[in-house]
Amino acid sequence: MEFAFPWPFTQGEWLAWSSAAVTVLLGLILLFAPAVSFRLLRLRPAENHPEAVAEARARMAGFYLGLGLCCILLAQPLLYMALGFSWLLTAFGRIVSMLSDRGNTLFNWISVAVELVLALLPLAFAFGLVP
């Protein structure tokens, strides 16, 4: 079996690929710079609990890197659909938090907008809305 890197050619592939690339970039930041990630996300690990940093490196970075790299390396519409729905559910969770936890802040509104864009790019390609 021969492996060839599936470089995007159409506009829809580029949109989906861009969302996957941003996802991989976020995963790399979480993996190699968790302190920076925590500051950007406005989180702070509790004193004497290094397992909080392990969560950023393992659970958060692992999913971002795993799904993002699979999308980039395999370039399958169903993988891009999974990426899009993952970002869409991330935005939905943030909206639920904004409604339930008094999280109606500018940071959350900007995050929802970014998450929706990262969701719509691969979904538009996966559903054939952008050729």
ChimeraX attribute file (.defattr): number of C-alpha atoms within 10 A of each C-alpha:
attribute: neighborCount
match mode: 1-to-1
recipient: residues
	/A:1	3
	/A:2	3
	/A:3	7
	/A:4	8
	/A:5	9
	/A:6	12
	/A:7	13
	/A:8	15
	/A:9	8
	/A:10	11
	/A:11	12
	/A:12	21
	/A:13	22
	/A:14	16
	/A:15	20
	/A:16	30
	/A:17	24
	/A:18	18
	/A:19	25
	/A:20	29
	/A:21	18
	/A:22	15
	/A:23	24
	/A:24	24
	/A:25	16
	/A:26	17
	/A:27	28
	/A:28	18
	/A:29	17
	/A:30	26
	/A:31	23
	/A:32	13
	/A:33	14
	/A:34	20
	/A:35	17
	/A:36	13
	/A:37	21
	/A:38	15
	/A:39	10
	/A:40	9
	/A:41	11
	/A:42	9
	/A:43	11
	/A:44	12
	/A:45	12
	/A:46	10
	/A:47	7
	/A:48	7
	/A:49	9
	/A:50	10
	/A:51	12
	/A:52	15
	/A:53	20
	/A:54	15
	/A:55	15
	/A:56	21
	/A:57	21
	/A:58	16
	/A:59	14
	/A:60	15
	/A:61	23
	/A:62	18
	/A:63	15
	/A:64	24
	/A:65	22
	/A:66	13
	/A:67	19
	/A:68	25
	/A:69	18
	/A:70	16
	/A:71	27
	/A:72	22
	/A:73	14
	/A:74	15
	/A:75	19
	/A:76	14
	/A:77	18
	/A:78	14
	/A:79	21
	/A:80	30
	/A:81	22
	/A:82	17
	/A:83	27
	/A:84	27
	/A:85	18
	/A:86	17
	/A:87	24
	/A:88	20
	/A:89	14
	/A:90	17
	/A:91	23
	/A:92	15
	/A:93	13
	/A:94	20
	/A:95	18
	/A:96	13
	/A:97	14
	/A:98	15
	/A:99	11
	/A:100	10
	/A:101	10
	/A:102	9
	/A:103	15
	/A:104	14
	/A:105	10
	/A:106	9
	/A:107	11
	/A:108	16
	/A:109	16
	/A:110	11
	/A:111	17
	/A:112	20
	/A:113	12
	/A:114	14
	/A:115	21
	/A:116	19
	/A:117	17
	/A:118	25
	/A:119	26
	/A:120	21
	/A:121	25
	/A:122	32
	/A:123	27
	/A:124	19
	/A:125	23
	/A:126	23
	/A:127	14
	/A:128	11
	/A:129	10
	/A:130	16
	/A:131	11
